Amino acid sequence: MYVQLYDTTLRDGSQGEGVNFSLQDKLLITKKLDEMGFDYIEGGYPLSNEKDFEYFQQVQSLSLKHAKVCAFGMTRRRGVEAKDDTGMQALTSSKAPVCTVVGKTSDLHVTEVLRVDLEENIAMIRDSLSYLKSEGREVLYDAEHFFDGFIANPEYALSTVRAAQEAGADMVVCCDTNGGTLPEQIAEILAQVQKELSIPLGIHCHNDCDVAVANSLAGVDAGAKQVQGTINGIGERCGNADLVSVAANLSLKKEGYEVLTAGAGLTHLTELSRYVYEMANMNFRVNQAFVGRSAFAHKGGMHVHAVNRIAHSYEHINPETVGNERRILVSELSGRSNIVALTTKFKLDSDKELMGTILEQVQELESQGYQFEAAEASFDLLVKKLAKTYEPKFQRIHYRVNVETARQENPLTEATVKVKIAGGGEVRHEVGEGDGPVNALDTALRKALIPYYPGLEEMTLVDYKVRVINSAEGTAASVRVVIESKDDQDVWSTIGVSENIIEASWLALVDAIEYKLFKDDGELQG
């Protein structure tokens, strides 16, 4: 059975704390979702703000191949004919081919929140949907607070969705708006709704009990033909059902279901997840199921030993199925298997003595505060040093950082670096200014190196993290600095540890640049 995926990242997802999409973001995400094979894309509420109104004007110029764009709105106001209601007019003027209308199911919400009588609410549902159908739209009815409403007053809850069907709704979507229902309740209640309606059902779950994906899967097993949710589960309060996990579970874990135009988009799920995180300016959730950076990361030596022999011994699917990759981590908990796996590309894994030396050095450095599982590039450089294949591209002579402040002005940071270039032995002495010490050091070091290594032009620093290691030492504590860098092809992380935060930053920065230069020269492939 094909299950429709209805994405509401651009509307329900944007209601999450700290989430904000620009108009251009929304259009780009729409194109990406369409390319992936999503069936419905809810663009927003055209009456709520100018950005959503403009979205529906501009989205018409996109050449979407599969997805239908939906405009979201509410039932007409009480005492107003549907054709005269501003909300209804906004939906029709959006020119969206699909209109999703939310209405009240719970008698509590009808009488105490909406403050209308129960029969007027049913009339509002019926009139709104009938009007939109008369305007030639596909109409989905989102039954808000359906499960809470059904538990409190099942007959009234059912009367609201019967009214939606009678008014011509193409689908009724049962919403767990408070996110407090459990999977067995979802299945039981939907089974009863199925007996009352002849039109298809959908399911829309929030994640307040951390079971939104499980509830969505239970809804599909109970007969729902559509799942509504958001990419990465972003949304109000604890978020929505994560459509990334929903798609992967339905396609890979449950027999008889297909999604995303027969699974065509599954291999791009990791790409999509990270794309939306970037657009929302949010950090990746590393332990996110299926697509997180740690989803197929192995740290324990016993695990790595087993995975090297039989991958599925510790992996429930092939990572490439969802566009992810296997990662072997190295730390003081690692065994020889981790080291062997990570050094295979250098063709050193047959040297047992070297493997032991690397493991001992890793354990020693981690006792000092290093953490190579978060800095794989620094680990690669360490391997080259211990294997005696490391020839530095430059050598530090000295650096100096100066921070000056003046009254009512931002601090001025200036760094001076003096380095000797490998090969000819030229000495470069450069000065750089920056927003802070690390930025200034980076600027000065690039000035010195780019004339000899122009590939550094395409390298950028993505992230900078500082962690105090032995906080009991107070201001004399060691700090760990991790720098994430990228170029046109890769992203890599490096680490530095010192009691001096500038020195720790310098060590991580030098590793980042050295890694880039070795990578460009093909010296990290063995």
N, C-alpha and C positions, 0 to 999 in steps of 0.2 A: 504494500500500500504506500502510495506517495503521500508524505506529510508536508503541508505547506509551512514555510518559515516566514513569519511576519516580524519584521524588524522595526522596533520603535526606539532605537538608539537616539535618533534626532529629536524625539519629543520626550518620551518617558525617561530615556537615559540622560538627557540634558538637565533633568530635574535633580540629579545627584549633586551632593555637596561638592563644590569646586569644579564642576564640569560646565564648560561653556564652549559652544561651537560658533565660529563665525559663519556668515552666509557662504563664503567660499568653502569652508570646511564641510558644511552640510552638502553642498553640491558634489564635492570630491568623494565623500563617503557614499553618497547615493550611487555614483558611478562604480565605485569599488564593490558595493553590495550587489549591484546588477551583474557585474562581471562574474561574481561568485555564484550566481544562480539563485539568489534570494527571491522569494515570490512576491512579497509586499514590503514596501518601504514607507513608513509613516513619517511624513516630512515635518509635521508640526500642527499647531492650531492657528489657522490664518487670521483669527480675530484677536489673538493675544498680544502680538507685537509686530512691528514693521518688518523685522527680519524674516519672520515666518511668512508674512504676506508676500514679501519679495521672493522668497524661496519658490513659492508656487508659480510665480510669474516666470522665473528663470529656469526652473526644472523642465519646463515644456520644451526648451531648446536642446535638452540632452537627448541623444539617440539611444534610449534604453532598449536593450534587446530582450529582456525577460521580465523584469520586475514591474509591478504596478505601483504607482505612487498614490499614497492615501493621505487625505486631509482629515484631521481629527477635530471633533467638536462635541458639544453637549446637546441634549434634547432642548426643544424650544422652551422659552420661559412660560411661566404660568400666565394665563389670561391673554396670550398673544397668539394669533394664528401663525402657523409655521411659515407661510410665505412672507410674513411681515417681520419675522424674527431676525435680528441682526446676525445671530450665530448661524442660522440656516442660510442666510444670504452670503455670509462669508464662505461657507462650504461650497456653495454652488459657483460663486465667482472665482474660486480658486482654480476651477477647471480640472481639478483632480478627478481621475476616472473612478476612484473609490473613495467613499466617505465612511469613516468609522465614527459611530455615535455612541457616547457613553451615557448610560441612564441608571437611575437608582433601582436597586433590587431589594435592599433592606428596608423594612418598614420603619426602623429606627431613623435611618437617614432621610426617608421621605418626610416623616412628621416632625423630626427634631432638628435636622440640618437644612433640608430644602424648605421645610415648613409649608408643605402643601398637603391636601388630603390624599388618601391612597388612590382613589379613583382618578383624580386629576393627574397624578404621576403616570398612571397607565395611559391616559389620554395623551399626555406629552410624548410618551414613547411612540404610541401609534401614529400620531399626527406627524412627528418629525421624520420617521422612517418612510411613511407614505409619501410625504412631500418630496424627499430626496429620490425615491424610486420614480416618481412622476417626472423628475428632471433627468431621468436616464442614467442614474448612477448605480454602480454596484454598492451595496450597503452592508456593512458589518456592524452588528450591535454588540458593544462591550457591556455586559451586565456587571456593573460595579458592585463590589461587596457581595458577590453572589453567594459564596459559601457561608459567610457569616449570616447573610439574610436567610438562606435556606435553613440553616440550623435553628434560627430563631422563629421563623414563620414560613415553613415550606410551601404552604398553599399560595401565599402572596408572592413569594419569589417565583414560583412557577407561573403565576398569572402574568407577571411582567414579561417573561420570555415568550409566553404564548402570544401576548400582544405584539411583540416584535415580529414573530413569525407571521401572524395575521396581516401585519402591515407591509409584508413583502421583504423582510430582511433576508439576505442571501446566506447569512451565517450568524449564529449566536455564540459569542465568546464569553465563557464563564470566568470571571476574574476573582482571584484570591487577593483582593486589594490590600488587606492588612498583613498578608503573608503569614497567617497563623494556623493554616490548615495543614494537616499531615497527609501523606500519600494515600493511606487507606481510606481516609475520609473523602479525598478527591475522587477516587475510583467509585466509591459507593454512591456519592451524590450524583456524579455524572451519569451513572447507570440509570438512575431514576429519571434524570432529565431526558435521556435518550428515549424513554418510553413516551414522553410528552410531545416531542418535537419530531418533525420529519425533515427539517433542514439540517445541514451539517453543524457540528459544534467545534468550537475552538477553546483553547485554554490559555490563560494569562496569569502568571504567578509572580508574586513578590517574594523576597528572600529573607524575611524577618526571622524565620526559624532555620535558615540555612538549608532548606530543602526545596528551593524553587525548581531546580533541575529535576529532582526526584518527583516532585508533584507534576511537572510537565510530562515526564515519561509515563507516570501513572494515568494522567489524563489521556494520553495517546492510546494506551492499552485499553482504556475505558471507552474509546471511540472517537476522541477528538481528532479532527482532520487538519487542524492548524495549531501551531504553537507560536505565541507571541512572546517576545523577550528582547534583550539588547545584547550587543557584542560586549563580551567581558563581564556581563551582568551589572553594568553600571546603572544607577538610577537612585531614586529617592530612598532615604533611610538606608536600609541594608541592600538595596538594589533589586534587580529583576532576575528572572531566569536567564542564565548565560546561554545564548544561542550557539556559541562555539561548542560547549559541552553537549548541549541538546543535539546538535547536528552530528557530532562524533558518536555519541551513544546510540542514536537511532540508526545510523548507517552501519556502524561497526560492531555494536554490541547486541542489538535486538534483531531477531529474525523477522523478515517480511516487511521491513520499512525502508523507504528510500527518501532522500532529501536532496536539496540543491541540484535540481535537474539530474537525477540519478547519480548523485555523489560527485559531480564534476568539480565542485569547488573544495572538496575535502582536503586536497593536498596543499591548498592555499590558506587553511584556517589559521596557522601560526602567523603568516604574513598579514592576514586581515586583523587578527587580534592586536598585533603590534602597531599596525597602521592606525587603528582607532585610538590606542593609547597615546600615540604621538599627536594625533589631531586634538585630543582632549588635554594634552600637556600633562599626562599622568605617568607616573612610574609604572613599569611593567610589574605584574604580580608574579614573582619568579616561581612560586609553587602552584600556579594555576594549572588545573588538570588539562592534559593533552598538549597545550601550547606554551606553558611556562618554561622558562629557561632551565628550571630544575626538574621538569616533569620526567626527563629520562637521564638525569644526572646520577652517577654512581660514585660513592665515596668509600664505603666500607670495603676492605680488601677482599673479603669473602664474596661480596656481591660482584665485584669487578672480575674476580677469577671465574665466577659462574657465567657472567655475561659474555666474557671472551670466548667461552666454550659454546654456550647455547644462549643466544640473545634473549629469547623469550623466557628464560628461567627467572629473570627479574624485570621483565617488561611485558605489559599486558597487550601492547600492539607494537608494530614496527613504527618508530618515530616518524619516518618519512611519509607514512600514510596520511599524517596531518600536517606535513611540512615542517616538522621539528627535527631535532638531531640528538644523537646520543652524546653525552659528555662524561668523561672520566675525570673525577676530581682527585686532587692530591692534597694530603694533610698529614698531621702526625698520627691520624688513625689509619692511614693507608698501609696497605701491604705491598709486597713486591709486585703483585699483579697490576696495581694502579700505575706504578712506575713503568713497567713493561709496556702497558697499553699506551701510555702517553709518549713514550720514546720510540715507538715503532717507526714513525715517519723519519727519524734520524738514522735508522738502521743500526741502532746501538743495543737493541733489546737482547741480543745473544751474549752480550758482555755481562756476565753475572756479577763480577766484581764491581763494575761501574754501577750496576743497578743498586747494589748494596750501598755504595758510596753516596749515590743520589738520595736514597731513602734516609740515610743517616743525616745528611746535610739538611734535608727538608725538615726532619724532626727537630734538629738543632735550631734552625731558623724560626720554626713555628714556636718554639719555646721562648724566643726573643720577641715574638709578636707578629711575625709574618704569617700570612694566610694565603696560600697559593691557590686554593680553590676559587678565590675571588680575583686571582691575578695570573691567569694561565700564560700570558705573554712573558711575565717575569720568570715563570717556571721554565719556559723554553730557553730563555737566555741563561738561566742557571745550569741547565743541562749542557749547553754548549761550553760554558766555562769549565764544568767538571770533566767534560769529554776532551778538553783542551783543543776545541775547534773554534774558540771565540777570539776574534781579533777586533778590538774596539774600533769604531769608525772615527772616534775622536776621544781626546783625553782632557779632563778638566785640569786647568792650572789653578784657577781660583774663581770664585764668584763673590759678589757683594750686593746686598740689598739695603736700600736706604728709604725710609719713610719719613716724610716731612709734613708737618701740619702748620697751618696758619689760621688765624682767627676767622671764623665764618666761612671756611673753605674746606672742601673735601681733602683728605690726605693725598699727597702726591707720592707715588711709589716708583722708584727707579732701581733697576738692576743692572749690574755690570758683570759680564762674564768674559773670561779669558780661557780659550781652549786651543789645543793643538790638533790639527786635522791629520788623520792617518794618511799614510802614503808619503806625501811630500813634506810633511812636518810643518806646514805653515801654521803660524800662530795668529789667531783672530781675537781681537779685543773689541767687544761691542757693548753698547748701552741700549736698554729698552725701557720704556715706561708702560705701566699697566694699571688696571683697576685694583690690583693687589699684588703681593709678592710673587705668587705663582704665575700670574699673568705677565708680570714684568720679566721674570726669569725666562718664561717661554718665548716672549718677544725677542729678548736679547739673544737667546740661544739660536733661534731661527735665523736671525740676522747673520749670525756667525756661520751657520751651516748651509743655508739654502744655496749660496753660490757654488757649493761643491755637491750638494745633494738636492737638486731642484724638486724631487718627488715629495719633499716635505711640504710643498705648497698645498698639496691636496689633503694633508692631514689636519684634523681638527680635534680639539679636546671636547668631549661630550659631557663628562661628569667628573666631579672632584669630591671625594668623601674623606672625612677625618674621623678617626675613632681613638679615644684615649684608652690605652691598654691597661696599665696598672694605676688606676685612679687613686689608690691609697697613697701614692707618692705626691699627690697634689700637683703644683705647678711644675714639678720636676718629672712628672710621669712621661713615659714614652707614648708616642702617638703613631698610629698607623694611617698612612695616606694611600688611598687607591684612586688612580686616575683611569678613566675610560676614554679611549681615543678611537677615531674611525677615519677611514679613507673611502674611496669609491667602492671598494670591494668588501672590506672587513671591519669588524669592531673588536678591539682588544683591551684588556685591562692589565695594569701594572701596579706595583706596590713598593712603598718605601717605609722604613721604620726607623725612628730616631727619637731621642729626647728633645730634639730641636725640630719644630714643625717645618721650618724652611728646608732643613737638610732632608727630612723625610719626603718633602714635596720634590726636592731636586732629584733624589734617587728614583722616585716613581716617574718623574718627567724624563729623565735620561733613559730609563728602560723603555718608555713609550716610544721615544725617538729612535733608539737603537733597534727596537723590534721592527719598526717601519722600514728602516734602512736594510736590515737583514732580509726582511720579507721581499722588498723590491729587488734585491739581488738574488733571490731564490735560494737563500741559505737556510731556510727553515723547513725545507722539504727533504732534507737528508743530503 
